Every structure is written in C-alpha cells, then in structure tokens.
Amino acid sequence: MDALWQKVREAVSSVLPITIIVVILNFTIAPIGTELFLRFLLGAAAITLGLGIFLFGADMAIQPIGMHMGSSITRQRSLFLLLSSGLLLGFLINVAEPDLLVLAGQVAAVTAGAITLWELVIVVSIGIGLMVAIGLGRIVFQISLPKLITVAYALVFTLYIFAPDPFLGIAFDSGGATTGSMTVPFILALGMGVASVEGGKESEEDSFGLLGLASIGPMLAVLSMGILSGIKSLTGSLPPPATVNNGIWHPFVQAVPPVAREVLFAIAPISILFLIAQVLLIKLPRRPLSRILKGLVYTFVGLVLFLTGVNAGFMEAGNAIGSAVALYGSDWLIVLTGFIIGFTIVYAEPAVHVLNDQVEAVTSGRIKKKVILYALAIGVGMALLLAMLKILIPGLDLWHLLVPGYTVAIVLSHFTPTIFVGIAIDSGGVASGPMTATFVLAYAQGVAHAVPTADVLMDAFGVIGMVALTPLIAIQVLGLLYEREARKNPKGEAAPLKA
C-alpha cells in the first residue's frame, strides 16, 4: 500500500499546481460560478485519486507486460513476428491511452461529430503501431536515429502541404497526446525488452527514441486521414455545456457508466493478447502473473476515475477559465497566463521527473535535474505563449511555428550525441502528459472561443503539438553543452551543468 500512496502523492503534485492557478483566477479576474468551481474541485480530486491508482496499476501491469512481451518475442528470432507484434501491441496499447481518449472526445465535440471519437482513436492507434514496428526494426538493424527522424519528419511535412487545414492541429496534438500515462511505460518497456535480448551498450542506447518515433505515427496517420477523407473545411465551436444546472454530483454519477464501458473496451484487447502470449510464450510463474492481473484491475479503476473527473467538470472549467481570461480584454494577460500555465505544467507532469532522473543517470550526474527541469519549464512556457499568440494574431498559422521549430530540432539531431537525441525525442511525449491533454487544450479552446477573430478548431488545436516540440530542442541543447564540457576536460568528462 505504501507504493500506492506514493503514486497518489505524485498525482497530487501533478494536479495541485493547476488547481491553485484556477482558484486564483476564479477569485480574481476569471470567475466561473460557484457550481462549476465546486465541480472543478471535485473533478480535480477524482483525477488525482484516479491518476494515482492508474499509475500504480501501470507499474504493476503495463510496464511488466511490455517488458515480458518484448523480450519473449525477440527470443523467437523471427523478424516478421517482432515487427507484426510491434504493430499490434502499439495499436492495442494506444487504444487504451487516456490522453488520446480525452483528445478524441474534444475533437468529436468541437467538430459536432464530423470526426468521431473512435474514428480518431483507431486512425491514431494505427499510426502508433506502424511506427513502433519501424522503431523495433531500427533497434535490430542499428539504423541511425537522426537519419530516420529526418526522413519521418520530411514525410510529415510533405503530407502537411496536402492535408486540409482542419486536420493540421489535430495531427500534431495527436502526436503529443498519444504518448501518455499508458503508452509511455509500455513502449519504453517494450524497447527495453527488445534491447535486453539484443544486448550491448549500443542496443541499450538505441532503445531511447522508440517513444519519439512512435509519436510521429499519429501525425502521419491523421494527415493521411485528412487527405483521404475529402473533407476540405470544418467549422469548430465549443458545444454548450451539458452539465448546466445539473447540480454538483449528478454529472459525475451520469459519467461513470459510459466511461467504464469505454475503458473496458480499451483495456480488454491488450489484456487478452497478454494472456495468449502468457500461455504460448511467456509462461510466468503464478505469483508474478497474479500481480499483473491485479495491476490491470487497478489500471481499470484508476482510468475510470480519471476520465470521470475530466469529463464531469475539469475540462469544462478549463474552457470557462480560458474564456473568462480572454473576455477580460487584455491580450498581454492572455499571453502571460499562457506562459505561467505552460511553465507550471512541466512541474505537474510525473513523467518529467522520471526523465530528469534518466538524464542525470546517463550523464553520471554531470547534468543536474534542476537544469533539465528549468530548460523544459521555460520551453513549454514559451510553447503556450506562442500558442496564445497564434490564437490572438489573425494570419499566424500553426506551420509558421512548427516548421522552423522542427527544422531546428532535426538539424540539432545530426550534431547532438546520439543518446541525447533519443532522450530528447522521447521527452516531447513526456512533457505533453495528462494535464496538457486535459486542462491546457481546454483552456486554449476557451480562449479561442472568446476571441472574435479566432476559430476553436483551427486555432486552439495544435497547442499539445507545440508543447511536444520544445523539449526536443531543450534536451538536445543540453546534450551539446554536455559534449562541449566533455571536450574541455582532458579526461573526457564534462564538468557538472548546474542551474
């Protein structure tokens, strides 16, 4: 039980900063009404408890499943089995990703069902599966990560030219939202499982980057979906709140049954596939198998609580706060608030702290955790600042920000030490976690809804993609600094980089 409460404490640190910001805004410049404010607090509590239970379950079940399946499949020494399993596992685990379910629900609501929740989930999950298979093949064949990243993003921006405008922001948001609490531990463990069988230092380093490669898949898939759909234009707007005058508790009670069905449908395939693999390949003893099955139950319960809190008040409050800040009538306040939320959200993401520990360990303590955290916080704060400017300035399109940003990131990848390239690419998904997918996108939608010159679909979507971009640059710059310090030292060791 100590491990469970540790995860709940991590979840508290994730949700508390955003909660404090909303409380301050509600009692100053952006009041959202007593009922919605109380529903927000109740939703924040449900999200905190749900996220803690979910993370505990993911540690017990999702990560071990990824590790065992990756290593057992690789031991079969069948390239076809490895790649096809990577495709299937990537697809199935992403179907259960809470961040994607939240994003898909928002897209369905804003487009009035023109793009349905499950259409987007299926298309994005196909993209993830394809890139996981390619990423596992890269580990086996030792293909250069920078070269593969360059080719993949070249394809992304080629499709970007031909895809209809309504799909552009959704595509890049999908890339960020899919690397969340379910997908991150599973894909990392899958890569580690393959690398553990391949053996050697290079294989271990090559396991970094699998997550970042996977996040490119949704961009390719959604852009392709837009080209093939024949849809040329969509008008996006926030739907009227479904919970007005429904009281504080009723929306939560109402949300549980459909959320539980969605979660059961999402988790069942990967659970069934694991049980089949257990019988045929893995053959775990009874005790670790029992632990994994219990972990799946925790994962289900936590995910239901998390999504119920999101759907019954948390995102609606985010929309309302965004609209209230925009209606206050000060553009600089919108931009400043966006930066503060972006800066704070990094401290709120549990996976960011895991990344910090990872980088510090890889560099033997030469790059301190505070340096990484400050770099990411400033980067994501700038991402939200730019996203607010995109909403406020007519004619400022998403590609004006993303194309230069990704160009810089790709160029850096050819000069940065390989392991930092992999960590940087993975860090984009880490920074765009559950708080970004829930509150930040809802806040951006609220701002866009209240700004007369903005469109919710065209201007609010893309904010998760912006958040996923900046860590690619920040971590690679740290890698270059580390390499420079290493060259200065006659022994080849870098002096510690401190904040």
Secondary structure, DSSP 8 states (H G I E B T S, - for coil): -HHHHHHHHHHHHHHHHHHHHHHHHHTTT----HHHHHHHHHHHHHHHHHHHHHHHHIIIIIHHHHHHHHHHHHHTT-HHHHHHHHHHHHHHHHHT-HHHHHHHHHHHHHTTTSS-HHHHHHHHHHHHHHHHHHHHHHHHHT--HHHHHHHHHHHHHHHHHHS-THHHHHHHHHHHHTSSTTHHHHHHHHHHHHHHHH-SHHHHHHTTTHHHHHHHHHHHHHHHHHHHH------------TTTTS-SSHHHHHHHHHHHHHHHHHHHHHHHHHHHHIIIII---HHHHHHHHHHHHHHHHHHHHHHHHIIIIIHHHHHHHHHHHHHTT-HHHHHHHHHHHHHHHHHH-HHHHHHHHHHHHHTTTSB-HHHHHHHHHHHHHHHHHHHHHHHHSTT--HHHHHHHHHHHHHHHHTTS-HHHHHHHHHHHHHHS-HHIIIIIHHHHHHHHHHSTT--IIIIITTHHHHHHHHHHHHHHHHHHHHHHHHHHSTTS----B--
